[in-house]
Amino acid sequence: LAKAYSLKKEVEGVIFCAKKVAILQPRRKYNVQVHLIRAFGLQRNLISAKGAFDAVKNEVKGPTLAIYESMMHAYGHCGNPDGSISVLSELEERMGFTPNCFTMTHIVDAYGINGQYEKAYAVFENIMERGMLPDVHAYNSMIRA
């Protein structure tokens, strides 16, 4: 339900789900947080997306990979694709994560959404240079760019 609300850019619906989940299923809270960040991004509300992202980062359990990917997505939709790169750098430093094709595709999307086709293609090439085989999502992102 939270995902459906986020796709429709209805932050209030995602927040409603977050409150219910926090009471009934506290372990699923991070799933709802992913959709909240995504909904703020689709609304081009970077300040709220960043606030939701920072709130999760400061919790004891810490953020999941999906939280970081949602923030990359939000930066792209808010017109700041370079912000996606900074989130990826933080992900690598904080969690010791080596980017995979799916994560890199978020950056291709971010540049493509903002009309920076050369940078989108450079990231796409970087996927292959790292020895990753681009998947259908990566190719679709390049087509959209």
Order of alpha helices (4+ residues) and beta strands (2+ residues): alpha-alpha-alpha-alpha-alpha-alpha-alpha-alpha-alpha
